Structure formats: C-alpha cells, structure tokens
Amino acid sequence: MHILINDFIGGVLDRGIPHYVRNIVYGLKEEGFRVTVVRAPGYCRKLPRSVFYLIATLFEQAVMPVVGLALRADLTLYPYNSVAIVDLFTKRGRIVVHDLEQLNRRLSPSKLVYLGCYRALKYLHRPVYTIMALTRQRLLDSGLFAGCPIAILPVTFYAFEKLLDPEMAKHKAKASVLLCTGSNGNKDFDTVVSDYLPQVLAQGFRVSVVGLHKASDAARYASLGAFVASGQLRICGQLSDAEVARQYQTHEIVWVHSLREGFGRCVVEGRLAGARVLCSNIPEFKSQHDELRDGDIYLYDSPADFMATLDRLSHAAAPAAPFMGYPYRAMLRHAVESGL
C-alpha cells in the first residue's frame, strides 16, 4: 500500500501535531508500508505565520490531490484537522481530527475551512480518523460527522523508543522530578509556580523543567529565582528529541500538569522511559489511565493531593514496573489495513 502524507506544516513547525505526524511516518515505514511525505521547504520558516498558514491551506486544497493522482497513492493522509475536499470525491483522502478546539474560536477564514471540510465529510459519509477513544466519543457526541465511520489512528512512539538507552535508566537521580510543561494557557504554568513548585522545592526535591524556551518565559518563574540560582530548579530550555529522552530516563518521577490535552504524550513517554508519572486529573489523562490500566500513573486533584502522592512515590523502594500498556503498533497497522 502506498500512503501519501500531507505534512506541509511539519516543514516549519516541530512540536504538537508535526511530532505526531513524524512518528506516524516512522511507524508506517517500519511496518512495511510505502510512504511519501510532502513538507514545506525550509525557507518557509522565514514567512509570517499567517502567510504560511494561508499557503499551507492553498497547497492542501489545490496541490495535494494532484500529487496523489500523479503518484497513484492508495491513500492520502491529512493529519492536521482538515482535508482536501477534492480528495473526498476521489475517496483517497483520510483526515485526522485531533480535536474540535478550532471551532470554539471566533469566525475566521481558517474556521470556515474547517467547517467546510467537516460538512463535506458529513454529506459524503467519508471516513474520519482521530487519535484516542475519548476524542472519538467527543466527535460522535458533537454530531458533526453523523454517518461517517470514525476510527483511531493512534499517537505512536516509534521514534521515541529508539532514543531510549537501557543503561541510562539505571542512573535515575533520587528525589528528582521532571516537569513537562509549556508556555500555552492549557499548561496552567502560573498555577504550578504559585501553588505547587514552592512546596515541591521546600521538600528538597530537585526539579528539571522541559517545555519552556521562550525569552518571555523567564518572567513567569522569576519568584523562584533563588532555586534556579542554586540549581535545585533547572530550566532545560530547547532540547533535541534525544536530550528530551535522556531527561525522562534520568528522573524518578515525571510530572505532567495541564488543564486540557489532545492526548498527553508526556504521560506515555514517561512510562516508556521507566519513570512513575504524576499527572493532573483531567478527562484526557483519566481516560488514558483507564485504557492503559497502568499501575504507575497517578492522578491528583489539588496541591495537597499532589504533595501527598509525590511524598509516597519518592519513598517507594522498588523501581517502577515496566510499561506494558498501549499497543500502538498493532493499533496503527489495524487502522491502516482496515482501510475505513
């Protein structure tokens, strides 16, 4: 099977959906599928973001169907919440809808594009992929895709697992916490700084932070400057994928705090790296916990609950159990081979 993937945006952006797409590409190739990927050329990084998104939309709608026809692709995957409407008529196009967040924003050209795609999908009863069971249920409940078959094209971790070093896991620092966060509002970092980190640091834990690398981020943790100066709180800055994997493997506990998530990649990455994972009790993480049925994922509802669980985990005598959940390899192959 020849699969064409529209990763035009992935030529400019690195995290979020592009990270999902790169892992899907890696996994499809490893599973033996023939894969062709289309990405924006590097010079597009210099364009204003609004201009780039306009070009990406025009490329998706006008060029990708032609590329698919020329290459005689069996399937063209559109993994960025929209799809070329022409490819819905060719029956070649497959969309991945990660969430419906963009529909909650004010009316804009991009929102009109999404709405047009979704109404065309509904009218033609074309198949839809999404990334997890909870999101699939939300799409069904929305009624936007009534009559469309909806299947899961999972978040995968092929590339991440290749970066893990079994020897590195033997060198986890005691009382060490890796906080996975970010600058966007759903990471709730201001609350982490005001209500959580002072208590964690006062208890003597050493905390490393990944996900903060904007110049404007420094002001947000300025109140903790003494801990940064002493080295007890370390802001890792921008890291390569290999360096991120190393951080996971050298910390006992991975901490993921968020108000909402599309999936919550850090939870699974932490467990794959052999750490215990402590995460906020939001529907995405709770659903993951239920699906994975993994005993080393712990949910908290408040700072007090968090501190009690953190103290208990830091005194655990045995290492975290091997991660046995989330069979993403089988899920990926089944999703593609079923063809929807």
C-alpha positions in Angstrom: 0.0 0.0 0.0 1.3 3.5 -1.0 0.4 6.2 1.6 0.9 9.9 0.8 1.0 12.2 3.8 0.4 15.9 3.8 2.9 17.2 6.3 3.4 20.6 4.7 3.1 22.3 8.1 5.7 19.9 9.6 8.3 21.6 7.4 8.1 24.7 9.6 6.7 23.6 13.0 8.3 21.0 15.2 6.1 20.0 18.1 2.4 19.2 18.6 0.8 17.7 15.6 4.0 17.7 13.5 5.6 15.5 16.2 2.6 13.1 15.9 3.0 13.0 12.2 6.7 12.3 12.2 6.0 9.3 14.5 3.2 8.1 12.2 5.6 8.3 9.2 8.3 6.4 11.1 5.9 3.8 12.2 4.3 3.2 8.8 7.7 2.7 7.2 8.7 0.3 10.0 5.5 -1.6 9.5 6.4 -2.1 5.8 4.1 0.5 4.1 5.4 2.6 1.2 5.2 6.2 2.4 5.7 9.5 0.6 5.7 12.7 2.7 5.2 16.3 1.5 6.7 19.0 3.7 7.2 22.8 3.2 10.7 23.9 2.2 12.9 25.3 4.9 12.7 28.9 3.6 9.0 29.0 4.7 10.2 29.3 8.3 11.0 32.9 7.5 7.5 33.7 6.4 5.0 35.4 8.8 2.9 32.7 10.4 -0.4 33.9 9.0 1.1 33.9 5.4 2.5 30.4 5.9 -0.9 29.1 7.1 -2.6 30.6 4.0 -0.1 28.9 1.7 -0.5 25.6 3.6 -4.2 25.7 3.1 -4.0 26.5 -0.6 -1.4 23.8 -1.0 -3.6 21.3 0.8 -6.7 22.0 -1.2 -5.2 22.5 -4.7 -1.9 20.7 -4.9 -2.2 17.6 -2.7 -5.0 15.9 -4.8 -2.8 16.4 -7.9 0.2 14.9 -6.1 -1.8 11.9 -5.0 -3.1 11.3 -8.5 0.4 11.7 -10.1 1.9 9.2 -7.6 -1.1 6.9 -7.8 -1.3 6.8 -4.0 -3.7 4.4 -2.5 -4.5 6.7 0.4 -3.7 10.4 1.2 -3.5 11.2 4.9 -4.4 14.7 6.0 -3.3 14.8 9.7 -3.9 18.5 10.5 -7.7 18.6 11.2 -8.6 19.5 7.6 -8.7 17.6 4.3 -8.7 18.5 0.6 -12.3 18.5 -0.4 -11.4 17.2 -3.9 -9.9 14.1 -2.3 -13.2 13.3 -0.6 -14.6 12.8 -4.0 -11.7 10.7 -5.2 -12.2 8.7 -2.0 -8.4 8.8 -1.5 -8.4 11.4 1.3 -8.3 10.4 5.0 -8.5 13.1 7.7 -7.2 13.0 11.2 -9.3 15.2 13.6 -7.4 15.7 16.8 -10.0 17.9 18.5 -12.7 20.5 17.7 -10.9 23.3 19.6 -10.6 25.5 16.5 -14.4 25.6 16.2 -14.7 27.3 19.6 -12.7 30.3 18.2 -14.2 33.4 16.6 -15.2 33.3 12.9 -12.1 33.4 10.7 -11.1 32.1 7.2 -9.4 29.1 8.9 -12.5 28.3 10.8 -14.6 28.5 7.6 -12.1 26.0 6.0 -12.6 23.5 8.9 -16.4 23.9 8.8 -16.4 23.3 5.0 -14.3 20.2 5.3 -16.5 18.8 8.1 -19.7 19.5 6.3 -18.3 17.8 3.2 -17.3 14.8 5.2 -20.7 14.5 6.7 -22.5 15.0 3.4 -20.4 12.4 1.6 -20.2 10.0 4.6 -16.4 9.8 4.3 -14.2 8.1 7.0 -12.6 10.0 9.8 -9.5 9.2 11.9 -8.9 10.5 15.4 -6.2 9.9 18.0 -7.8 8.2 21.0 -11.1 6.7 22.3 -12.1 9.7 24.3 -11.7 12.1 21.3 -13.7 9.6 19.2 -16.5 9.7 21.6 -16.4 13.5 21.6 -16.6 13.6 17.8 -19.6 11.2 17.9 -21.3 13.3 20.6 -20.8 16.5 18.5 -22.9 15.3 15.6 -20.6 17.0 13.2 -19.7 13.7 11.5 -23.0 11.8 11.6 -22.9 8.8 9.3 -19.1 8.9 9.0 -17.1 5.9 10.3 -14.7 7.1 12.9 -11.6 5.0 13.8 -8.4 5.6 15.8 -5.1 6.3 14.2 -3.1 6.3 17.4 -0.4 8.5 18.8 2.7 6.4 18.3 6.2 6.3 19.9 8.4 4.5 17.4 11.0 7.3 17.2 10.9 8.0 21.0 11.6 4.3 21.9 14.5 4.2 19.5 16.1 7.0 21.6 15.8 5.2 24.9 19.1 3.7 26.4 18.5 0.8 28.8 21.8 1.7 30.6 20.6 5.3 31.2 17.6 4.1 33.2 20.0 2.7 35.9 21.2 6.2 36.7 18.0 7.9 37.9 18.7 10.7 40.5 17.0 10.3 43.8 14.2 12.8 44.7 14.2 14.1 41.2 11.2 15.3 39.3 10.9 16.2 35.6 8.1 18.7 35.0 6.7 18.6 31.4 5.0 21.9 30.7 4.8 24.7 28.1 4.0 28.3 27.5 0.4 27.9 26.3 -2.5 28.5 28.7 -3.7 24.9 29.0 -0.4 24.0 30.8 -1.5 26.3 33.7 2.1 27.1 34.5 1.3 30.2 36.6 -0.6 28.0 39.0 2.2 25.5 39.0 4.6 28.3 40.1 2.3 29.7 42.7 0.7 26.6 44.3 2.9 23.6 43.5 6.6 24.3 42.9 7.3 26.2 46.2 6.1 23.2 48.2 8.0 20.7 46.0 11.2 22.7 46.3 10.8 23.3 50.0 10.7 19.5 50.5 14.1 19.2 48.9 13.2 17.8 45.5 15.3 18.7 42.5 13.1 19.7 39.6 14.0 19.9 35.9 11.6 21.7 33.6 11.2 20.9 29.9 8.9 22.8 27.5 9.9 26.4 28.4 12.3 28.0 25.9 10.7 31.4 25.0 12.5 34.5 26.2 9.2 35.7 27.8 9.0 32.6 30.0 11.7 33.7 32.4 9.4 36.3 34.0 6.9 33.6 34.9 9.2 31.8 37.2 11.1 34.9 38.5 9.7 34.4 42.0 11.7 31.1 42.2 14.9 32.7 41.1 16.8 31.6 44.2 16.1 28.0 43.4 17.2 28.5 39.8 20.4 30.1 41.0 21.2 27.2 43.4 20.5 24.6 40.7 17.7 22.9 42.6 15.2 24.2 39.9 16.7 23.7 36.4 15.0 25.1 33.2 16.3 22.9 30.4 15.4 25.2 27.5 15.1 24.0 24.0 16.3 20.3 23.7 16.7 17.8 20.9 14.5 14.7 20.9 17.5 12.7 22.2 18.1 15.1 25.0 14.4 15.0 26.0 14.6 11.2 26.1 17.6 11.5 28.4 15.8 13.8 30.8 12.9 11.2 31.1 15.3 8.4 31.8 17.4 10.2 34.5 14.4 11.3 36.7 12.4 9.1 39.1 9.1 10.9 38.7 7.6 12.6 35.6 5.1 15.4 36.4 2.5 16.5 33.8 0.2 19.3 34.9 -2.4 20.5 32.4 -6.0 21.9 32.2 -6.7 20.0 29.0 -4.9 17.9 26.4 -5.4 16.5 22.9 -3.8 13.3 24.1 -1.0 13.7 26.7 2.1 12.3 25.0 4.3 13.1 28.0 2.4 10.6 30.2 3.2 7.6 27.9 6.8 8.9 27.3 7.4 9.0 31.0 6.2 5.4 31.5 8.2 4.2 28.4 11.3 5.7 30.0 10.7 3.8 33.2 9.5 6.6 35.4 6.4 6.9 37.6 4.1 9.5 36.2 2.1 12.0 38.3 -0.5 14.0 36.4 -3.5 16.2 36.9 -6.9 14.5 37.0 -8.3 15.8 33.7 -10.5 13.7 31.4 -7.7 13.1 28.8 -5.4 11.7 31.5 -8.1 9.9 33.3 -9.2 8.2 30.1 -5.6 7.3 29.3 -5.2 5.8 32.8 -8.3 3.7 32.4 -7.3 2.5 28.9 -3.7 1.8 29.8 -4.5 0.2 33.1 -1.0 1.0 34.2 -0.3 1.0 38.0 2.4 3.6 37.8 0.3 6.5 36.5 -1.1 8.6 39.4 -3.7 11.3 39.3 -4.1 14.3 41.6 -6.9 16.9 42.1 -5.2 19.5 44.3 -1.8 20.7 45.6 -2.4 18.8 48.8 -3.2 15.6 47.0 -0.2 16.1 44.7 2.2 16.6 47.6 0.9 13.5 49.4 1.3 11.3 46.3 4.7 12.8 45.5 6.0 12.0 49.0 4.7 8.5 48.8 6.3 7.9 45.4 9.6 9.3 46.5 9.8 6.7 49.2 8.9 3.7 47.0 11.6 1.0 47.5 11.1 -0.8 44.2 11.6 0.8 40.8 8.6 1.5 38.6 7.2 -1.6 36.8 7.9 -2.0 33.1 5.3 -0.3 30.9 3.1 -2.9 29.3 0.1 -0.8 28.1 -0.9 1.0 24.9 -0.2 -1.4 22.0 0.2 1.4 19.4 2.0 -0.8 16.8 -0.9 -3.2 16.5 -3.4 -0.3 16.6 -1.6 1.6 13.8 -1.4 -1.4 11.4 -5.1 -2.4 12.1 -6.3 1.2 11.4 -4.5 1.4 8.1 -5.1 -2.1 6.9 -8.8 -1.9 7.7 -8.9 1.0 5.2 -12.0 2.5 6.7 
